Amino acid sequence: MNLIICTSPLQILIAEKIIERHSNEAFFSVIIADTFNAKYLQYYERLRKVSRKALLIQDKQGVLFRLLYHCLFRAGHIDKVFLASINKQLLHRLLELIRPREIYTFDDGTANIVSTGFFNQEDAPRRLGILHKLMGLHTSDLYNTSRIKSMSLKHYTIYPGLKNIVSPTEVINLFDNASPEGLTDDTPVKVLLGQALTYDDTDLNERLAEWVIRKFGIDLYLPHPKEWYKVSGVEYIDTPLIFEDYYSRYLAHRPCTIYTFCSSAAFNILANRHKTQIIALKPWLVTNPSLLECYERFKEAGVTTIDVSEADLNTPT
């Protein structure tokens, strides 16, 4: 039995494609969620349908023992493990206890393609616990982020042409065999992905988004899930789907331009950029090293990048 572990809806979409490529193998799919909500339940049901066994579990006290029970006694022997959240200590401990024969990894997000991301940070040293000692494990048996990267036999990526922190890689296109839903419209559409660039000035976030909407004639606006402000002058996209899924169903088959500041969601559709134009807007207030490196990755991928100065916001559009 193979074990595939997801901690986000995007990982679930990638997991579906991995399972599809291993159609002759049985998968025990585990979704670890911070909290149960309608979105997680929706994507869990999708993954459950393509899995031999499936489990949705909340990341809280006792989760390791529940996972261990299901892996050892419900799923049987685990041959291969597929995971994306390679820095998660819970998963390090699980690997130590189930001791899989092979490990494979897949993308978590843009942290996989930036050198300053959290996957390149050193893990804190750990000691053997009581359970480790009872199982006869040694310090050399402990897992950390670096060990998983080095042990990964293959890394499945949705970022074609970009260097990944794990290798060797195999590209997965989330939009292979995507079927359009609703109206099949050939009218060009422009979409802006919402993203707060400062948490200290709500008005600036609103002004920046509204300037982009006017300047580039944006038709649709997809707010970030944690967005707390409201922008005007545009139609909001109201959907329970994550962007990649919404794009696959409603945008991938029509002329479309995606505008983004530096949203990871825009990176996640790079494999389909022969059908969709992506334009990255780089405002003057972006100083975070990881975000700045993301803009460099956009340029490497051939994405048009436009600088936005503070003076531009005061220029009539």
N, C-alpha and C positions, 0 to 999 in steps of 0.2 A: 504494500500500500504506500502511496505517496502522500505526503503531508504538505499542503500549501496554506500559508498563513497570510492574512490580509489585515491591515489596520486602518484602511480608508477606502471609500468608494472607488477612487481611481485605481488602487491596487486590485480591487475586485474585477474591474474591467480588463486589466492586464492578465489577471489570473484566468479569466475565461478563455483568453487567447492561448495561454500556455496549456491549459487542459485540452483545448482543441488540437494542439500540435502533438499531444501525447494521448491520442484517442484510444489507444489500446491498453492504457494503464488506468488503474483505479486511483481516485483521489479522495482523500479526507480533507475537506476544506474548512478552515477555521477563520472566523472573523472576530477579531478582538476590538471591541468598541469602548470608547470612553463613556458613552451613554447610549441607551437605546432610544432611537427615535424613528420616525416613519421612513426617513431616507435610508438608514442602515437596514431596516427590516425589508425595504423594497429590494435593495441590492443583495441582501442575504438570500432572498427567495430566488433571485436570478442564478446565483452561484450554486445554490442547493440543487437546482435542476440539472446541472451538468456534473455533479459530484456523486460518488458512491455513498459517502457520508458527509454531513455538514454540521457545523456547530457555530452558533452565535453566542459569544460570551463577553461579559463586561469586565473591563480591566479594573479589578478591585481586589481587596485582600482575599487570599485563598485561590486566586485564579490559577496559579502555577500548579497546585495539586489537582484542580479540576482538569486542567489541560493534560497533566500527566496521566490521570486516570483514563481519560478518553483515548489518549494515544496508545497506552500500553494494554488496556483491557477491552476497549470498544473497537479500535481500528486494527488491532493486531500489530505485527512487526512493521515498523516504518523503514522503508528502504531509502527513499529520497525525500529531502526537505527543500521546499521552495519558499523563499521569504524576501521581503523588501526592506523592512525596518531593521536593518542589520545592526543598529546601535542600541536596540531595545534590550535592556538587561533581562527582562522577563524571558525573552527568546534565547538569550545566551544560556540561561539556567535550564531551559527546556532542552536545548540541544545537548547539554552536558549529561542530561539524565536519560534521554532516549537514544543518544549515540547513533545517528543515522549513518548509513554507508556512503551517501553522496549528498552534497549540498549544491543548490542552484539559487541564484539570486535574480531579482528583477527590480525595475526602477520604482523608487518611492516618489520622486519628483525632481526638481532642479538641483537638489543637493547632490544628485548623482553626476552632475556635469560641471560643478564649480569646485575649485580647489580649496576655497575658503568655507565650504559648507560643513555642517555638523558631522558628516560621515568621515571627515578627515581630522577630527579632533581626537586626542588621546583619551582612551577610557581610564577611569579611575581604577587603581589596583584593587583586586578582590582576593578574599581568602576562602579557603575551603569551608563549606558549611557542614553541619552534622549529617545531612543527607548524602553529601559528596563522600564523606568518610565512610558511611555505612555501605556505600556502593563501591568502595575501594578505589575512588578516583584520586588523582594527584593534581598538583598545581598545573602541570603541563596539559591536563585534560580540560582546563577552563577555557571558555570561549570569550572573545571580545570582538569588536568591530573589525580590527585588523586581521584577526585569524579567519573570520568568515570571508572577508574579501580575498584572502590568499587561498582559501579552500574551495571557493566557488568554481565549479567545473564549467559553468556557462552563465552569462548574465543576459537576461532578456531586456532589451531597451526599446523605448519609444522615441529615442532621439537619434535618428540616422545621421551619420556623418560627424557626430560630435564625440569627443573623447570622454569616456566614462571612467569613474573611479574604480570600476571593477571590469576585468577582462578575463577571457575573451567574451565578445558580445554577439548576440543575434538579434536582429531588428524585428520588432513586432509592430504591425500597423493596426491600430485600434479600429480603423475604418474599412478594413477589408470586408467585403460582403455586407456593408451597411445598406439598409433598406430605408428609403425615404418614407416618412409618415406625414399624414395630413396633405395639404395642397402641394403639388409639385410646381413650384414657381420659378420661372427663369429670370425674374426681375432682380437686378443686382441689389444687394443689401449691405449696409455698413453697420458693424456692431462694435460697440465699445465695452471692454471688460472693466468693470469697476474695481478700484483698488485704492485704499487709503495710503497716501504717501507720508502723512504726518498725523500723529495722534494729539498734537498740541493745538492745531488750528483747523477746526471743522470747516470754517468758512473758506479756507484756502483749498481744501479738498473739493468742496462744491464748486468754487470758481474755476478751478483747473478742469474738472470734468465738463462743466458747462461751456468753457471756452473751446474744448475739443469738439463738443457736440455741434457748436455753431461753425467752427472753422472748417471741419471736414464733412459736415452734413450727415451726422450719425442718425441712423434710423432706429436702432434698437440698443438698449442699455441693459447689461447683465450685472447687477450689483454683486459685490463680494458677499459671501455668506455672513461675514461679521461686520458688514457695513452698517453704520448707525445713522448716516445722514441721507438726505434726499436731494437729488438733482432734478432740475426742471428742463423742459424743452425737448423731451425725448420719450419714446414709448419704452416702458420697462418690460423685460422678459420675466414672466412669472411662471416658474417651473419647479417641480420637485426634483428634477434631474440635475446632476452635476454637469458642468459646461461641456465636457468631452462627450457625454451621452446626448445632450441636447444638440450639439453640433452634428453628431453622427446622424441624428434623425431628421433634423430640420434645416441644416445649413450646408452640409458637405456636398449636396447634389445641386447647388445653385451658385451662381456667381456671387462671391462673398468676400468682403474685406474685413478683417479683424483688426481693430485698433487696441493697443494695450500699452500700459506704462511699463510694467515688467512682470506681468502675471505669469505664473507657472503654467496656467491653463493654455496660454498661447504656445508655449513650448510643446505642450502635449499633443498639438495637432500638426507638428512639423512634418510628420510623415505624409500628410495630405496637402502639403503646400503647393503642389502642382495644380491643385484645384482652387485653393484659397490663398489670397494675398494676406500677409501679416505685416502690419506696420507698428513698430515699437516707438513710442514717444518717450523721450528722455528729458524730464524736467530738471531744472537747475538745482532743485532741492534734494536730489538723490545723491547721497554720500556714502551709504552703506556699502562696504567692500563686496559683499556677496551679490548685491543688486547690480553694482557696477560691473562685476564679472559676468553677470547674466546678459548685460547688454553686449559684452564682447562675444558671448556665445551666439547671440542673435546675429551679429555681424558675420560670424563664421558660417552660420547656416544660410547666409544670403538674405536675411530679413532687412528690409529698409528701416533705418533708424533716423528719427528726426529729433533734433535738439529743440527744447522749448525753454526760452528764457523768461525771467520774471517780467521783463518789459512786454513780452508777447501777450500777457494777460490783459494788459492795458491798451492793446492795439485793437481798434474796431475790427470786427469780423463780419 
